[in-house]
Amino acid sequence: MGSRSRKPASRVSQTIGAATILALAAALAACGGSDDNGSSAGNGNTGNAGNGGTGTTPAAVQPLSGGSLYVGAASFGDTVSVALDQPAAGQLTLRFLDSRFGLAGTLVGQYKVEGNMYRVSNLAASDSDVPAALAAAAAAITFSFSVDDGLLSGALGQVPNVLAGNGALLQGYVSAANRGAQLADVAGTYSYLRQAGDAASAGQLAIDATGAVRVCAGQGYSASCAGGQAGQLSADADQSRYPGAYTLTLGGSKVGRVFVGRQQGSVALFVDETGASASAATGNWVVRPATALAANAVDGDWICSEPELDASNAVTGRTRRNIVSVTGDALAADNIPVDVRLAYNSVGGATANGLLSGNWQETVASQPRSATLTWLPVSRNLAYQLRQVPGTERQLPAVCAPLPAPTPIATYLTAAAGQNALVTMADLRPTQPAIGRDQIYYKLGRYAVEPLKNFDDACENNGQNKTAKTGVTATSRIDDLSSFTCTKAVGEKPEDMKTLVVGPFGEPYLTDGHHAFSTVMEAPTGGPQAKMWVRVQDNLSGLNRAQFFRTLRERKLVWLKDGENRPVYPADLPRAVGLNNGLGNDPYRSLVYFTRDVGYAPPSGATEYTEFYWGDWLRTVVDLKQVNLDDTASYLAAVRKASEAMVALAPDAIVSGDKTAATLGRLDAFGQTEFDKLSQPVGSASPGKLPYAVDYRGKLKP
């Protein structure tokens, strides 16, 4: 199962039921293949497991028996191996063993373990077999995975389609194992998910002790299942290159290479479906013993990694990570607008132990459309999913891993909408992936010259106006609110206060104030234990994590574009504010900050993320890659150009999304006075914001 960059799927409304799955399975079964030298694979015998068929016992395979080497399939239709701590500790070796896309050779990178996930970075070619196009793109490849009792599974993205040679990218998941099994240990009845290209099916199959196989798509297994496909499992001829691998044939044609992962008391099978010809769709199967699932078998929060689609439903080659929360028979996902009702041990309305299925409706192009999803849990730590794209026939594959629960923060669980909450900086969770760092640099540069400004800003953040005339002493500290005084009480100027929403586990999610509180984190005498008063917009702690982020999307209380204006997803958001906790840099957000009161002024009751809406539009006006941001004069020229473009807009002009120029605070005329203030150099009587920022940033460079 996987995705290749291709034309978008047609927008056809369809509910995938048993009849449809059977039709898809018949089409998939027609996909044959050839082995590496083009000859017919397998031993020529077909079986009919559990239906009177006979098969010839295949030669024994030579499986791996544990260790750091994992061999298996990439779901876009390739065979790969992954070696941990090779060639050295903390490194990883990714090798392309067999590819339909021109991939070959070995890449080596570094990995870090974060919770239950391994994250790989800095992949690079390590041998001469790597094609030039793959070597050039290796550093951009993304790979994250988990390891569970001998199974390695995770998402692989931004892999160049070398054979296509047109810039297309591949994305899919890797399923590999380090412990294989002989055929006697494989015989049994299984549930499966299967996909080749956009076609998909789910159902059950059986394998007998001779390797005879019978596949029942869209239904539970029986020896006489309607539309059943007979086939054979036999040892792959090249056990040195593909240790422990089998070859699967159906209807006399090769489907692909099969890898077995032995776990304690069970096995999982992964099929690398290679296709019958160079133009045939490739894909993957995931196969798991058909054991009945209890009603709470997959309860909890998960991260499901699937191919990212663009606005036209074409794959981008990037990985989209969705938060999925399951409670009993209800599944919520941050990318599905309603909860999905699950049927356990069922597929297409038929009984099939080990599978979960569900369907929902959502509006696409002003029309209600139905869509389906199917889950195949492998363990408490691993599951696979097929999700239909509403309004199309496309099914997206995903690999799912548990999302660990954070430690609850009881402090904020009872905070009510409209209240002011005293919040520790380390507890704050961002709702955006990036900040304009030059805004922070301006503040820190000014604090170094005017320490009192630091305390004025703290009073403003708390809705207390500014510091009292004698409110700051030599012992005053930002992380001790009792050590300085302000002219007003907390919350007397609520319009100046930042805002948050309390989420699951009592975590406070900022909806305004990422720059202010990142500055507090970095400021002298500030830091992660500093506290500030924040206004509570709502308390949504009763929702699960998928429902929570779905609600934030609906209310437009989350900004999901990174510093390069690429889409990100709630699972990708950093976990803390500050300059060193994962918040990226968006130079256009900095640019908008410096246009304040020159090209626009934040209106009363401004919408959240006002500056990001402006920044989204300004990418079409100013190319900051052509601006020397280390040169104050060049930077100021960009600010002038941006501000002049802002005031030139008609009030009802759409800036970004559904936001008009008037809604976002467009000024009627260029603010020359404020621009002149902005321009004053460091060392003058009243230095401007932008020179402060450039000067401070310059001092950070080695």
Secondary structure, 3 states (H helix, E strand, C coil): CEEECCCCCCCCCCCCCHHHHHHHHHHHHCCCCCCCCCCCCCCCCCCCCCCCCCCCCCCCCCCCECCCEEEEEECCCEEEEEEECCCCCCEEEEEEEECCCCCCEEEEEEEEEECCEEEEEEEEECCCCCCHHHHHHHHHCEEEEEEECCEEEEEEEEEECCCCCCCCEEEEEEEEECECCCHHHHCEEEEEEEEECCEEEEEEEEECCCCEEEEEECCCCCCCCCCCEEEEEEECCCCCCCCCCEEEEECCEEEEEEEEEEECCEEEEEEEECCCCCCCCCEEEEEEECCCCCCCCCCEEEEEEEEEECCCCCEEEEEEEEEEEEECCEEEECCCCCCEEEEEEEECCEEEEEEEEEEEEEEECCEEEEEEEEEEEEECCEEEEEEECCCCCCEEEEEEEECCCCCCCHHHCCCCCCCEEEEEHHHCECCCCEECHHHHHHHHHHHHHCHHHHHHHHHHHCCCCCECCCCCCCCCECCEHHHCCECCCCCCCHHHCCEEEECHHHCEEEEECHHHHHHHHHCCCCCCCCEEEEEEEEECCCCCHHHHHHHHHHHCCCCCECCCCCECCHHHCCCCCCCCCCCEECHHHHHHHHCECCCECCCCCCCCCHHHHHHHHHCCCCCHHHCCCCCHHHHHHHHHHHHHHHHHCCCCCEEECCEECCCCCECCCCCHHHHHHHHCCCCCCCCCHHHHHHHHHHHHCC
